[in-house]
Amino acid sequence: MKIISATSEIPSMTKEEAEKFLESKLNLQLATIDEQGNPNIQPVWFYYNKDEEKLWINTSKSAKKTRNIRMRPTIYFSIDDENPPVRGVKGRGIATIIEDPKIVVPLGDRISLKYLGTLDHPIAKMISEDSKKGEVVLIEIGPKFFSTWDYGKMQF
């Protein structure tokens, strides 16, 4: 994965630091463009697979972000921690919608486990059941790059 600095004034993360950061339970802010050309930004849970260098989110098959991606698959995203030391990862990528429950269910469960810690939680059960019915899709994001920043590396 190509790692670039978000700005020349702020130190960036290494690939390993960015991958570790993406294990956090922070939300990913997903930016899509709607049919009128307007931006639509949604906070979503995500899972990053460092071996495949892919980000995955799950969402309703009928969600606005799903419709937007069907029209325009280029997306932008940002994951940032506002707590000191402020740091984050953002980028641009191509999103692919996956509808096969054999793929959607296990990856959706992985996302639920990351954020909820169990598949016994009512939200995890709802997502899994809706995925099995074909009502939930997986959005796979292939990032073109990660632009990173880490104020914890600043020398004051």
N, C-alpha and C positions, 0 to 999 in steps of 0.2 A: 504494500500500500504506500502510495506517495504521501508523505507528510510535509506540509508547508506551514510556515509561520503565518499566523493571522495578521501580524503587523511586525514591522522591524523593531519597534520599541519594546515589545513584550516577548520574553523567551517562549519557545514552543516546547511541546512534549516530544519525546522520542517515540518510535513506533510501539515499543514495549509499554511505555507510560500511557499512551493513548489507548492501547488494548486493555490495559488494567482499568483505566478510567471508564471504559465502555461496559465494564462489568457492574457498575453502580446501578442503583435503583432510581436514578434520575429519569425524568421524562425526556423523550425525544420530541422536539418541536418540528413537525412535518409541514413543509410549505408546498402547496400545489397551486395551480392556476385554474380558475373555473372557466365556464363557457363564455363569460363576458370579458375574460382576460384579467380578472381581479384575483389578487392573492388570497389564499385560504390557508390559515395556519392552525394546526391542531396539535395539542399535546397527546402523545401516545406512549404506551409501554413498548419496549423493544428488546430484542435479543441480538447480540453481535456474535457471529461465528468468526473467530480470527483465522481459522484454517481456510475457510472459503472466502474470507473478507467480504461478508455480506451482513447487512442489517435486516432483521425481520420484524414486522409488526403484524398484528391481526386486527381486523375491523369488520364491521358489517358489510355484506355484499352490496347493500344499497346506500352506504354512507357517501356523503358528498366527496370526501377525499378519494374514495374508490372510483366514483364517476369521473372526477377530475383526472386521475391517473390514466383511466381508459382513453381519455382524449389527448392528454399530454403527459407522457411518462417521465419527463425530466422533472426532478424534484430537488428541493433544497432541504437541509435538515440542520439542527443545532441541538447539542446536548451541553448544558453548562451548569456549573455549580456556583451559586451565588454566595455561598458561605466561604469565608476566607480560608485558605488562599483561593481566590477566584480563578477558575480554570475551565476549559471546555474544548469541545471538538465540534466542528461544523463542516459541511461539505455539500457537494452537488452529486447527484447520481441518477441512474435510470431505474425506475420502479417497474416491476413485473408483478402482475396479479396472478396468484396461484389459487385455483379453486378445488383441486383434488383433496377430498377429506383425508386421504391416506398421508398427505403431506401436511395439510392444515392442522389436523388434530394434534399430532405429536409436537409440532413446533409451537402451536398455541399453548399446549400444556407446559412447554419449556418456558415460555414467556410468563405464564401464570405462576409457575414455581419460583421464578426469579423475583417477582414482585410480592407474591402472597405467601411464599414459603411452603405451601401445601396445595394439593389438588382437591382437598376436602372443603375448601372455602366455597361458599355459595356462588361467588363471582366466577371462580375457576370452573365450577360445575356447569354454570350457565354458558360460559364461553365454549367449553368442550361439547356440550349438547348441541348448541347452535352450530358449531363447526361440523359435527356429524350430520346435521340436517342440511348442510350446504348453505347456511345463512351467513356464515363468517368466511372471509377470505384471508389469505396470507399475502402481505405485500413484501416482496423481496426487493431490497435496495442494493444495487451494485454501485458503491461509491466510486467516483472518479479520483477523489483525493480526500484527505483529512486536513483541514486547516485548524491548527491548535494554538492554544494560549495557556500560560501557567504563571500567574502572578506570584506564586510561591517561589519561583526562581529569581525574582527581582532582587537586586542588590540595592538596598537603601542606605 
